[in-house]
C-alpha cells in the first residue's frame, strides 16, 4: 500500500543503530518505501533472494533502480566485497542524500544518484518524464539489475522504456530481478473474491489500478504483457515466483518476482 510521502524528511532526527550494527534511517524517513517497521527485514529478505535464486556473487556489479533510502543497499553492504560495484538511483532526493551521507563514507563502492523524474505519486515536481530518462551508465555495465516495487508505480510507456534501459546496461548473461503485481486467472479470481490486499478496481487495458485518477499509486499488469516486455528486450525469463498480495496460500514474497537473464 502506498504510504504518504513526507514533504521533507526530518533529517534532524537521529538514525537508528540496529543490533546488527547497521545504521538505519529514522522511521519517519523510511516510511515512504513501505512499512517502516519491517525496513531491515524486507531488505534482508531480498538479499537472501539475490544470493539464492539470482546467484549474486560478492564481487559483482549491480544496479538498484529505485533504491529509495537504502532498504536494499544497507543489507548488501554486509555481503558485497570491496571490489564489488553498487550503483543506485531514485527520484526522491532526500533518500539519496541520506544514503550518500550514511552509506558511501563507510562503503565508497556504494554510489547513489538523484534522478529528477516526474512521478505523480512520489515526485510530482519532477522535470523529466520517465520515458525519456537514460540510465546514467554505459552499455553492458552490470552483472545484476534489480527493481523492487518500481514497476508497480509506472505506466506502460515508462515501464517499456525502463525495460530497454535495463537490457542496455546489463552485460550479456547478466541477470535481473523485478517485482510486479501480475494479473492472471488465479490473481484475478482472488481479487474478484475480495481476498486481495490491493483493490485493483479500475481497468486501463493492459493494467488495472487502485486509484482511477492516480494510477501510478499502485498498478497491476497482465502477466502475458510483462512476459512480452521481457522477450522484446532479449531478457529470457528463468523463473516466476508468485506473491501473497492477492491472497494466495502459497507464495515466496509479497509481490510477484520475475528472474530473467540477458541473452548473449
Buried (B, 14 or more C-beta within 10 A) or exposed (E): EBEEBEEEBEEEEEBBEEEEEBBBBBBEBBBBBBEBEEBBEBBBBBBEBBEEBBEBBEEBBBBBBBBBBBBBBBBBBEEBEEEBBBBBBBBBEBBBBBBBEBBBEEBEBBBBBBBEBBBBBBBEEBEEBBBEBEBEBEEEBBBBBBBBBBBBBBBBEBBBBBBBBBBBBBBEEBBBBBBBBBBBEBBBEBBEEEBBEBEBEEEEEBBBBBBEEEBBBBBBBBBEBBBEBBEEBBBBBBEBBBBBBBBBEEBBBBBBBBBBBBEE
